[in-house]
Amino acid sequence: MKNDRLETLGKIHAFEELVSMCDQVLCPIRDRFVGKMYIRECTMPARTMVVSKMHKTEHPFVISQGKISVFTEDTGWVLMEAPFTGVTIPGTKRILFAHEDTVWTTFHVTDKTTAEEVEKDIIVHKELEI
């Protein structure tokens, strides 16, 4: 099973490289800190394709607006539509296609005070970190 996951993850990385050669679309990010929580809200315009970063942590996410197809190596393609609440499992990397303008928000418990510091803690920067 692990080899299948690694093979699919390799395909996601290849797709990410291909997407990076296309015209890039701005997906505005809004960062908020509330107590010991970092909240990251991403707005993806309709017909936008995004490849997510890989996360080290388990954390909730909410789709508060829109309709989006989400691909992971574990689930394949899944259509999600607001309102939707889910959980990101450590090691998850996604391909997302926004059918409509979509707002995706993640929530992270932290003692950090900047988005850059939080990202160092929650994002896999080398695949061997998982």
C-alpha positions in Angstrom: 0.0 0.0 0.0 2.8 2.4 0.9 4.3 1.9 -2.7 1.0 2.8 -4.2 0.7 5.9 -2.1 4.3 7.0 -3.0 3.6 6.4 -6.7 0.4 8.5 -6.6 2.3 11.2 -4.6 4.9 11.2 -7.3 2.2 11.8 -9.9 0.9 14.7 -7.8 4.4 16.2 -7.7 4.7 15.8 -11.5 1.3 17.5 -11.9 2.4 20.3 -9.6 5.5 20.8 -11.8 3.3 21.0 -14.9 0.9 23.5 -13.2 3.8 25.7 -12.2 4.5 26.3 -15.9 1.0 27.6 -16.5 -0.3 31.2 -16.0 -0.6 31.7 -12.3 -3.8 32.9 -10.7 -3.8 35.0 -7.5 -5.6 33.1 -4.6 -5.8 35.7 -1.9 -4.8 34.5 1.6 -6.1 36.1 4.8 -4.1 35.3 8.0 -5.6 35.8 11.5 -4.4 35.0 15.0 -6.9 34.5 17.7 -5.4 33.5 21.1 -3.4 30.3 20.4 -5.0 29.7 17.0 -3.8 30.6 13.5 -6.6 30.8 10.9 -5.6 30.7 7.2 -8.3 31.6 4.7 -7.7 31.0 1.0 -10.0 32.3 -1.7 -9.8 30.3 -5.0 -11.5 31.8 -8.1 -13.7 29.6 -10.2 -11.9 27.4 -12.7 -8.7 27.6 -10.7 -6.4 24.5 -10.2 -4.3 24.5 -7.0 -1.8 22.0 -5.6 -1.5 22.2 -1.9 1.5 22.1 0.3 1.9 18.9 2.4 1.0 19.3 6.1 2.7 17.7 9.1 -0.3 18.2 11.4 -3.8 17.1 11.8 -6.2 20.1 11.7 -9.7 21.0 10.7 -10.6 22.8 7.5 -13.9 24.5 6.4 -15.2 25.2 3.0 -17.5 28.2 3.6 -18.2 29.1 0.0 -18.2 27.3 -3.3 -17.8 23.9 -4.9 -14.5 22.2 -5.4 -13.1 18.8 -6.5 -10.3 17.5 -4.3 -7.8 14.8 -5.2 -5.6 13.0 -2.6 -3.6 9.8 -2.9 -5.9 8.2 -0.4 -9.4 9.1 -1.7 -9.0 10.0 -5.4 -11.4 12.7 -6.6 -14.1 13.9 -4.2 -16.5 16.7 -4.8 -17.0 19.0 -1.8 -19.5 21.8 -1.6 -20.0 24.5 1.1 -20.8 24.3 3.8 -18.3 21.5 4.4 -16.0 20.7 7.4 -13.2 18.2 7.2 -9.9 17.1 8.8 -6.5 17.2 7.2 -4.4 14.1 8.1 -0.6 14.5 8.4 1.1 13.8 5.0 -1.9 15.0 2.9 -1.1 16.7 -0.4 -4.1 17.7 -2.6 -4.9 18.8 -6.1 -7.9 21.1 -6.0 -10.1 22.3 -8.9 -12.6 25.1 -7.9 -15.8 24.8 -9.9 -17.0 28.0 -8.3 -15.3 30.8 -6.3 -14.3 28.8 -3.2 -13.2 29.9 0.3 -11.1 27.2 2.2 -10.1 27.9 5.7 -7.7 26.0 8.0 -7.3 26.2 11.7 -4.0 25.5 13.6 -3.2 25.6 17.3 0.1 27.4 17.8 2.1 29.6 20.0 3.7 31.3 17.0 2.8 34.9 16.1 3.5 35.1 12.3 2.2 33.1 9.4 5.8 32.4 8.4 6.7 30.9 11.8 3.5 28.7 11.7 4.3 27.4 8.2 7.7 26.2 9.4 6.0 24.1 12.0 3.0 22.7 10.0 4.3 22.4 6.4 6.5 19.5 5.2 9.6 21.1 3.6 11.2 17.7 2.8 9.2 14.6 2.0 11.3 12.7 4.6 9.9 14.8 7.5 6.7 12.7 7.5 
